[in-house]
Amino acid sequence: GVTLRPDVYGDRGLQIYYNVSDNKTWESLVTTLRTFLTAYTPAAQRMNINCTSDTYFIQDTFDGPNKTKLSCKFTSDMLQNCSGITDPTFGFPEGKPCFIIKMNRIIKFFPGNGTAPRVDCTYVVTNEASFLLYNQGDESRPLEVDYYPVNGTFNLHYFPYYGKKAQPSYSNPLVAVKFLNITRNVELKIVCKIIGAGITFDNVHDPYEGKVEFKLKIED
């Protein structure tokens, strides 16, 4: 499955509503991101190694401490404008919020068939939403997204995952998405899919397989 941060569940799934001019409505969202990223500080990642190759990190031997396998570092600065370092409010007060997407771990999974899987976010067009957007002259305007790391990819060197015993310090790679042109005061439905060979996102029995869908409403 795929998970989203910040994650606020309403009656009908994930819904993130906030008002740019009322910090009480978005402070907890920002805190959720900040807390989540504490596992990705350089100090928290000190047991992991710097990986530079863009290929699968296949380990036939146990070269890590105490007969474990090595894990690649993922630090929050790799999320650039969504790292919380340069902008500690993650774009929420300006109506250009960051969200973080994580793929759940699957042991010995080689996603993408040699090409890094990537995140792709778009609007889910429901008639009501299209009508509202259309009335505001935004029907043809696609969702503008900045992806971090660049291209929104999960580097192949974080795969395969060998399990908790073998890789006790493993951290899931992340992709951050920053939405740049969200129409205010309208509930929008957004889907972020993971595109890559071996990853399905149209399983009717598991709506969170390969994708995450959520509602977003930014009021001013």
C-alpha positions as CSV (number, residue, x, y, z in Angstrom):
1,G,0.0,0.0,0.0
2,V,0.8,3.7,-0.1
3,T,0.5,6.1,2.8
4,L,0.2,9.9,3.0
5,R,1.3,12.4,5.6
6,P,-0.3,14.4,7.0
7,D,-3.1,11.9,7.3
8,V,-6.5,13.1,8.6
9,Y,-9.3,10.7,8.3
10,G,-12.9,12.0,8.0
11,D,-16.1,10.1,7.6
12,R,-15.3,9.3,4.0
13,G,-11.6,8.6,4.0
14,L,-8.7,11.0,3.9
15,Q,-9.7,14.6,4.0
16,I,-7.4,17.6,4.6
17,Y,-9.3,20.8,5.1
18,Y,-7.7,24.0,6.4
19,N,-7.9,27.8,6.3
20,V,-4.7,29.7,5.3
21,S,-5.5,32.6,7.5
22,D,-6.2,30.5,10.7
23,N,-3.0,28.8,11.9
24,K,-5.0,26.7,14.3
25,T,-6.4,24.8,11.3
26,W,-3.0,23.9,9.9
27,E,-0.6,23.8,12.8
28,S,-1.4,20.2,13.6
29,L,-0.8,19.2,10.0
30,V,2.6,20.8,10.0
31,T,3.4,19.1,13.3
32,T,2.5,15.7,11.8
33,L,5.0,16.3,9.0
34,R,7.7,17.6,11.4
35,T,7.3,14.6,13.7
36,F,7.2,12.1,10.8
37,L,10.5,13.5,9.5
38,T,12.4,13.2,12.8
39,A,13.3,9.6,11.7
40,Y,15.0,11.1,8.7
41,T,17.5,13.5,10.4
42,P,21.2,12.9,9.7
43,A,21.5,11.8,13.4
44,A,18.7,9.3,13.0
45,Q,20.2,8.0,9.8
46,R,23.8,7.6,11.1
47,M,23.7,3.8,10.9
48,N,22.9,3.9,7.2
49,I,25.3,4.4,4.3
50,N,25.4,6.9,1.5
51,C,24.3,5.2,-1.7
52,T,25.1,6.8,-5.0
53,S,24.3,4.1,-7.6
54,D,20.8,4.2,-9.3
55,T,20.5,0.4,-9.3
56,Y,19.1,-2.2,-7.0
57,F,21.2,-2.7,-3.9
58,I,21.5,-6.5,-4.0
59,Q,23.3,-7.9,-0.9
60,D,24.2,-11.6,-0.9
61,T,26.2,-11.3,2.3
62,F,25.7,-9.7,5.7
63,D,28.2,-6.8,5.8
64,G,26.5,-4.6,8.3
65,P,27.1,-4.5,12.1
66,N,26.1,-7.7,14.0
67,K,25.7,-9.7,10.8
68,T,23.0,-7.5,9.3
69,K,22.7,-6.1,5.8
70,L,23.4,-2.5,5.0
71,S,20.7,0.1,4.4
72,C,20.9,3.3,2.4
73,K,20.4,6.7,4.0
74,F,17.4,8.8,3.3
75,T,17.6,12.2,4.9
76,S,14.9,14.9,5.0
77,D,17.0,17.4,3.1
78,M,16.5,15.3,0.0
79,L,12.9,16.6,0.1
80,Q,14.3,20.1,-0.6
81,N,11.4,22.7,-0.4
82,C,9.3,20.1,1.4
83,S,12.1,19.2,3.9
84,G,10.8,21.5,6.7
85,I,14.4,23.0,6.8
86,T,14.0,26.1,4.6
87,D,10.3,26.4,5.2
88,P,9.2,25.0,8.6
89,T,5.5,25.4,7.7
90,F,5.8,23.2,4.6
91,G,3.9,25.7,2.4
92,F,0.6,25.4,4.3
93,P,0.0,29.1,5.2
94,E,0.6,30.2,1.6
95,G,-1.8,27.6,0.2
96,K,1.0,25.5,-1.5
97,P,1.1,22.6,0.9
98,C,3.6,19.7,0.9
99,F,2.5,16.1,1.3
100,I,4.7,13.1,1.8
101,I,4.2,9.8,0.1
102,K,5.6,6.5,1.3
103,M,5.4,3.0,-0.2
104,N,4.9,0.3,2.3
105,R,7.7,-2.3,2.6
106,I,7.5,-5.5,0.7
107,I,10.3,-8.0,1.3
108,K,12.5,-8.8,-1.7
109,F,10.4,-6.7,-4.0
110,F,12.1,-5.2,-7.1
111,P,9.8,-2.5,-8.3
112,G,10.0,-0.8,-11.7
113,N,11.9,-3.5,-13.6
114,G,15.1,-1.6,-13.5
115,T,13.5,1.9,-13.7
116,A,12.9,3.9,-10.6
117,P,9.1,4.0,-9.8
118,R,7.7,7.5,-9.6
119,V,4.8,9.4,-8.1
120,D,2.2,11.1,-10.3
121,C,-0.5,13.2,-8.8
122,T,-3.7,14.4,-10.6
123,Y,-7.2,15.6,-9.9
124,V,-9.9,13.0,-9.7
125,V,-12.6,14.7,-11.7
126,T,-16.0,14.2,-10.1
127,N,-18.9,16.0,-11.8
128,E,-19.6,18.3,-8.9
129,A,-15.9,19.4,-8.6
130,S,-15.6,19.8,-12.4
131,F,-18.7,22.0,-12.3
132,L,-17.2,24.2,-9.6
133,L,-13.9,24.4,-11.2
134,Y,-15.5,25.1,-14.6
135,N,-17.5,28.0,-13.1
136,Q,-14.2,29.5,-11.8
137,G,-12.6,29.1,-15.2
138,D,-10.2,26.4,-14.0
139,E,-11.6,23.4,-15.7
140,S,-8.7,23.1,-18.1
141,R,-6.0,23.9,-15.6
142,P,-4.2,20.7,-14.6
143,L,-2.8,20.2,-11.1
144,E,0.7,21.8,-10.9
145,V,3.0,19.8,-8.7
146,D,6.7,20.1,-7.6
147,Y,8.1,16.7,-6.8
148,Y,11.0,16.0,-4.4
149,P,13.4,14.3,-5.0
150,V,13.4,15.6,-8.5
151,N,11.1,13.7,-10.9
152,G,9.3,12.2,-7.8
153,T,11.2,8.9,-8.0
154,F,12.0,6.3,-5.4
155,N,15.6,5.5,-6.1
156,L,16.3,1.8,-6.9
157,H,19.1,1.6,-4.3
158,Y,16.4,1.4,-1.5
159,F,15.3,-1.9,-3.0
160,P,15.1,-4.8,-2.3
161,Y,14.1,-4.7,1.4
162,Y,15.4,-7.8,3.2
163,G,13.2,-7.6,6.3
164,K,13.4,-6.1,9.8
165,K,15.9,-8.7,11.1
166,A,18.3,-8.4,8.2
167,Q,17.9,-4.6,7.9
168,P,17.1,-3.2,11.4
169,S,18.0,0.4,10.4
170,Y,16.2,0.5,7.0
171,S,14.1,3.6,6.3
172,N,11.5,3.8,3.6
173,P,12.4,6.3,0.8
174,L,10.0,9.2,0.5
175,V,8.6,11.4,-2.2
176,A,7.2,14.8,-1.3
177,V,4.7,16.6,-3.5
178,K,4.0,20.3,-3.3
179,F,0.7,21.5,-4.9
180,L,1.2,24.9,-6.5
181,N,-2.2,25.9,-7.9
182,I,-5.0,24.7,-5.7
183,T,-8.2,26.6,-6.2
184,R,-9.4,28.1,-2.9
185,N,-12.7,27.3,-1.1
186,V,-13.4,24.2,-3.3
187,E,-13.2,20.6,-2.1
188,L,-10.9,18.8,-4.6
189,K,-10.2,15.1,-4.9
190,I,-6.6,14.2,-5.7
191,V,-5.0,10.9,-6.5
192,C,-1.3,10.2,-6.2
193,K,-0.3,7.0,-8.0
194,I,3.0,5.1,-8.0
195,I,3.9,4.5,-11.6
196,G,6.3,1.6,-12.3
197,A,6.5,-2.0,-13.6
198,G,5.1,-4.5,-11.1
199,I,3.0,-1.9,-9.3
200,T,-0.7,-1.9,-9.8
201,F,-3.0,0.9,-8.8
202,D,-6.4,-0.3,-10.1
203,N,-7.1,-3.1,-7.7
204,V,-10.8,-2.7,-6.8
205,H,-10.4,-4.8,-3.6
206,D,-7.6,-2.7,-2.2
207,P,-8.0,1.1,-2.8
208,Y,-4.6,1.8,-1.3
209,E,-2.6,-0.5,-3.5
210,G,-0.3,1.6,-5.6
211,K,-2.0,4.8,-4.9
212,V,-3.5,7.2,-2.3
213,E,-6.6,9.3,-2.8
214,F,-7.6,12.2,-0.6
215,K,-9.8,15.3,-0.5
216,L,-8.2,18.7,-0.1
217,K,-9.9,22.0,0.6
218,I,-8.0,25.2,1.2
219,E,-10.1,28.1,2.5
220,D,-9.0,31.7,2.7
